Every structure is written in structure tokens, then in C-alpha cells.
Amino acid sequence: MKYRQLEIEDLIFQTLDISAQHKAIKHLKPRKPDFEELYTAVRAYERRVYTDAQLASLPDFSIHSKEWEVRRRSSNRLLAYLGKKRKFLKILEVGCGNGWLSAKMAGLPKTYVTGLDVNMAEINQANRVFRMSNLEFTYDVFNENTFDKERFDVIVFAASLQYFSSVVSVLRQAERLLNRGGEIHIVDTPFYDTEEAVEAAERCRNYYEDMGIPEMADHYFHHSISEFWGFKYQILFNPASLLNRLFKKDPFYWIAITK
């Protein structure tokens, strides 16, 4: 079922808890919704706005169960990898959303985790649900001005790299924030060859148009592995390997970049 434009606007303002006065101004002076507003509306449409109890149970969850099975396996691989470091790790998750993965990483010994996202509603919920002394959540964009003096041992992009237009630009920004020997990990993100990217972009635009939120397609990008050229990277999980193709369970690469 498609949302009419006014229904989309209502959903955006209900979710962001904006006053009726501001809502009236919105209708009088229409403007193009920003990424946060569009993403919030999409999350609500897809039934991905979870209760506090549901969030606390992730990734073991019945709604969107196939997706969460994939993310449970990928997060377990990442957590096992980080756990073997056996040293203090300062970790940043870029695009942490509701914070479930940041909380899992903070459950590892000798870690301090910062979750960063531009969705105020989810950051507020993450701060409410996950109360740990070695975990903090920050509402902000990720760019060259986000952090001044802070440096990290690990930076994680989990299902978030596709919302950045340039892989090179965002990874250079991340590299700048790494300590010597630090690592960037990209998980739960689709990658395409040139022909697949064109077809995927068309499917993406149709998907958001059917949803009634066509502007969101301008914020979702279809990247390729070739964009990692020039970085010191390795593929830690390859869905295209023979074994993984046979089981056909996990569709996403796990890519690690070292400084």
C-alpha cells in the first residue's frame, strides 16, 4: 500500500515528535526532507521501529527473522574476531542505528564503544535501553568535523556504508581517526559489479516509489568491491566462495581495512 504525500509528512512529524505549530509551517513552506526524516519514515513503514523490549532481544528476533539470522551470524563472527585481540579496544560504530551491535561489542572485555548515528529517535532509544559504563551513543553526522582529537582502534560500518555516496571519501575520513595498527570493518553491506549496480539502483528506486518515499533512493548507493582499490584490505568473509555459494546463507562480504 502506498502512502500519500501528506501521510508521509504526518509519519515523519509523528516519529520525530515535532510540534503542531512546526508541522503547520512545514505544510505552508514545503521543503525537501533531509536524510534523517526520510530514513525515519522508511523505518516506520518497514516495521523496524522496535519497542525497548524488542530492541534488547536483538539479534534474536522473530520479525524480519531471515535478516536477523544473517546479522546474528555476521555479528558473531565479528565479535569472535575482536574478542581474540585480548587487548583494550576503543571502538566506533558509524551508523549504529538503535545500537544493538554497539551494545554487543561493549559486552566484550576491555572495550569502550561509541555508537554514532543521525537518527535522533534511535539514538535516544539506544541510550535508554543500553546502559553500560563502557558504552556511549552520539547523535551526529560522520564527516571530517565529527571528531577532533579522539582516535579509535576499530571502526565498524555495519549495514551503513551504502548510505555514503563515496566509499573512498568516507574510508579516508575513518582512516584519519584510527590509531596506528587500527582497523576498519565493513559488514552487512551489499556490493555489486557494474551491471548489477544499475539493476539494483532501479529496483531500489521502484521500492521507495512504491513505498511513497521516492526521495530516499537519492540517499542509497550501490558500491562495488573495486572501490577499495588503494586501501590495505582483506576479505574475511566472501559470500562468493564455493562453500558459501553452496549453503547460500549469508549474502554480505566482511571486509577489513588496516592502517
C-alpha positions in Angstrom: 0.0 0.0 0.0 1.4 3.4 -1.0 1.5 6.3 1.4 0.1 9.6 0.0 2.5 12.5 0.4 0.5 14.1 3.3 0.6 10.7 5.1 4.4 10.5 4.7 4.7 14.0 6.2 2.4 13.1 9.1 4.5 10.0 9.7 7.7 12.0 9.7 6.5 14.5 12.2 4.8 12.0 14.5 8.0 10.0 14.6 10.2 13.0 15.2 7.7 14.4 17.8 7.7 17.9 16.2 5.1 20.4 17.5 1.8 21.1 15.7 3.0 24.6 15.1 6.1 23.5 13.3 4.0 20.9 11.3 1.8 23.7 10.1 4.8 25.7 9.0 6.0 22.6 7.1 2.8 22.5 5.1 2.9 26.2 4.3 6.6 26.2 3.3 7.3 22.8 1.7 10.9 21.7 1.6 12.8 18.6 0.6 13.0 16.2 3.5 16.5 15.5 4.8 18.0 12.1 5.2 17.0 11.7 8.9 13.4 12.4 8.1 13.3 10.1 5.1 15.1 7.3 6.9 12.8 7.5 10.0 9.8 7.3 7.7 11.2 4.2 5.9 12.0 2.5 9.2 8.4 3.0 10.4 7.0 1.7 7.1 9.1 -1.4 7.2 8.1 -2.1 10.8 11.7 -1.6 12.0 10.8 0.8 14.8 11.1 -1.7 17.7 9.9 -1.5 21.3 12.5 -1.3 24.0 12.0 -5.0 24.9 12.3 -6.0 21.2 15.5 -4.0 20.8 17.0 -5.6 23.9 16.5 -9.0 22.3 18.2 -8.3 19.0 19.6 -10.1 17.0 17.4 -12.9 18.3 14.1 -11.7 17.0 11.1 -13.2 15.1 10.1 -10.1 13.0 12.4 -10.0 9.9 13.7 -13.3 11.1 15.7 -14.2 8.0 17.5 -10.9 8.0 18.3 -11.2 11.7 19.6 -14.7 11.3 22.1 -13.3 8.8 23.0 -10.4 11.1 23.4 -12.7 14.1 25.9 -14.8 12.2 27.9 -11.9 10.9 27.9 -10.2 14.3 29.1 -13.4 16.0 32.0 -13.6 13.5 32.9 -10.0 14.2 32.6 -10.4 18.0 34.8 -13.6 17.9 37.4 -11.8 15.9 37.5 -8.7 18.2 37.5 -10.9 21.3 40.7 -12.6 20.1 42.6 -9.3 20.2 42.9 -9.7 24.0 43.8 -6.0 24.5 41.9 -2.8 25.2 39.9 -1.6 22.1 38.4 1.7 21.6 35.6 1.1 19.1 33.5 3.4 16.9 30.4 2.2 15.1 29.4 4.6 12.3 25.6 4.4 11.6 24.9 2.4 14.7 21.1 2.9 14.4 19.3 1.6 17.5 22.6 0.5 19.0 22.2 -3.3 19.3 25.6 -4.1 17.7 27.4 -1.4 19.7 26.0 -2.9 22.8 27.2 -6.4 21.8 30.7 -5.1 21.2 30.6 -3.3 24.6 29.9 -6.7 26.1 33.4 -7.8 25.2 36.1 -7.4 27.9 38.5 -4.4 27.6 36.4 -2.3 25.2 35.0 1.2 25.1 32.4 1.7 22.4 30.9 4.8 20.8 27.8 4.5 18.6 27.2 7.3 16.1 24.1 7.9 14.1 21.9 10.7 12.6 18.6 9.2 13.7 17.7 11.1 16.9 14.8 8.7 17.8 17.0 5.6 17.6 19.9 7.3 19.5 17.6 8.3 22.3 16.2 4.7 22.4 19.7 3.2 22.5 20.7 5.5 25.4 17.6 4.4 27.2 17.9 0.6 26.6 21.6 0.0 26.8 23.1 1.4 30.0 26.7 0.3 30.2 29.7 2.2 31.7 31.8 1.5 28.6 29.2 2.4 26.0 28.0 5.8 24.7 25.8 6.9 21.9 26.2 10.2 20.0 23.7 11.9 17.6 25.8 13.4 14.8 26.8 13.1 11.2 30.1 11.4 10.2 32.4 13.7 8.3 35.8 15.4 8.7 34.5 17.6 11.5 32.9 14.9 13.7 35.8 14.1 15.9 38.7 16.4 16.7 41.2 14.6 19.0 39.6 11.2 19.5 41.2 8.2 17.9 39.9 4.6 17.7 41.4 1.1 17.4 38.4 -0.2 15.5 35.8 1.5 13.3 32.8 -0.5 12.2 30.3 0.1 9.4 27.5 -2.4 9.8 24.7 -2.0 7.2 25.7 1.7 6.9 28.3 2.2 4.1 25.5 2.1 1.5 24.3 5.5 2.8 27.5 7.2 1.9 28.0 8.4 -1.7 31.7 7.9 -1.8 33.5 4.8 -0.4 36.9 6.4 -0.8 35.9 9.6 1.0 34.3 8.0 4.0 37.0 5.5 4.5 39.7 8.2 4.3 37.8 10.0 7.0 37.7 6.8 9.0 41.5 6.1 8.5 42.2 9.6 9.9 40.6 8.5 13.2 42.5 5.3 13.6 45.3 4.6 16.0 48.4 3.0 14.5 47.6 -0.5 13.5 43.8 0.2 13.7 41.2 -1.5 11.6 38.0 -0.6 9.7 35.4 -3.4 9.4 32.6 -3.3 6.9 29.8 -5.9 7.4 26.2 -6.5 6.3 26.6 -4.3 3.2 25.8 -5.3 -0.4 28.4 -4.9 -3.1 27.7 -5.1 -6.9 29.5 -5.3 -10.2 28.8 -2.6 -12.7 25.8 -4.3 -14.4 24.3 -5.4 -11.1 24.6 -1.9 -9.7 22.5 -0.4 -12.4 19.8 -3.1 -12.0 19.9 -2.8 -8.2 19.6 1.0 -8.4 16.4 0.6 -10.5 14.9 -1.9 -8.1 15.8 0.4 -5.2 14.1 3.4 -6.8 11.0 1.4 -7.6 10.9 0.1 -4.0 11.0 3.6 -2.5 8.5 4.9 -5.0 6.1 2.0 -4.2 6.6 3.0 -0.5 5.7 6.6 -1.3 9.1 7.9 -0.3 10.9 8.2 -3.6 13.5 10.7 -2.3 15.1 8.0 -0.2 16.6 6.5 -3.4 18.9 9.5 -3.6 20.4 8.5 -0.3 21.1 4.8 -1.0 24.2 4.0 -3.1 25.3 0.8 -4.8 29.0 0.3 -4.3 31.5 -2.3 -5.7 34.5 -4.1 -4.3 36.7 -2.3 -6.8 36.2 1.0 -4.8 38.5 -0.5 -2.1 41.4 -0.2 -4.5 44.2 1.8 -2.9 43.3 0.6 0.6 45.1 -2.2 2.5 42.1 -4.5 2.8 41.3 -8.2 3.0 38.1 -10.1 2.6 37.4 -12.0 5.8 34.1 -13.5 4.6 33.4 -14.0 1.0 29.8 -14.9 0.0 31.0 -15.7 -3.5 33.3 -18.6 -2.3 32.4 -22.1 -3.4 31.4 -23.2 0.1 29.3 -20.2 0.8 27.6 -20.4 -2.6 26.6 -24.0 -1.8 24.9 -23.0 1.5 23.6 -19.7 0.2 23.0 -18.3 3.7 25.0 -15.1 4.1 25.0 -12.7 1.1 27.3 -10.0 2.5 31.1 -9.6 2.4 33.1 -8.9 5.5 35.9 -6.5 4.6 38.7 -5.4 7.0 41.0 -2.4 6.2 44.2 -1.9 8.2 46.0 1.4 8.6 
